[in-house]
Amino acid sequence: MAVDMASAIAGPTPSQRVWLVDSASGERLQAQANPEQLSEQVGAEYARAQIPGLSHTVRQFSNTADLVIEFDLEFRAWTPEELNTARRARRFLHAACYPRSATSDAQPSRPPRMMLVWPGTLLVTGIITGVKIKHTRFNRQSTSVGFIASITFEEFRTTRITSEDVFNDTELRLGGGA
C-alpha cells in the first residue's frame, strides 16, 4: 500500500503538528508537540581537477547533496495511554532504520521511505538515516516515561530537480507560500 504526498497531506491527522508517514504501509507517527528547532543542510558537490602548473584548482560540478533535515521530537507520558503512545513512537523510529522483510531472495530489502510532513514548512520524501533517543524521565518502577528522539532525515530524490525548481516551489517541497 504505497502512500503518495497528496494522501499524506489529506490523512486523518487534522492538527498542525509534525508527522512522519511510512510510504509503504501508511503507518504514521505524529509528534506529541512540534519541535522547537529545525536544521536543514544542502550543498553543491564539486570534483577537483588537478592540472599540473595551473595556479588554481579547477572545479567541475558533480551533483547536489541530498537535503538533510535534523530535528528533535519529545515524548512524555503522564497517563497509561501516553505511555503506550511514547512506546509506539520509539518502536516506529527504531523500525525506520531496519530493512523490511524481503519479498524474495532475489530482491534485497531496505528500510522504508518516509514522508516528513511539517505543516506550512516542509513536505519531503526521504529516509531516516539516524535516530538517537535520550531518555530523560523515569517513574518509580524505572520505566522510561520521557525521551527526546534526535532524528536525521535525508531527502530521497528519484528525479532531477534544478535551481529554478527549488526556488519556484512555493507549495509542497519547501511549503509555506510565496
Buried (B, 14 or more C-beta within 10 A) or exposed (E): EEBEBEBBBEBEBEEEBBBBBBBEEEBBBBBBEBBEEBEBEEEEEEEEEEEEEEEEEEEEEEEBEBBBBBBBBBBBBEEEEBBEBBBEBBEBBEBBEEEEEEEEEEEEEEBBBBBBBBBEBBBBBBBBBEBEBEEEEEEEEEEBBBBBBBBBBBBBBEEEEEEEEEEEEEEEBBBEEE
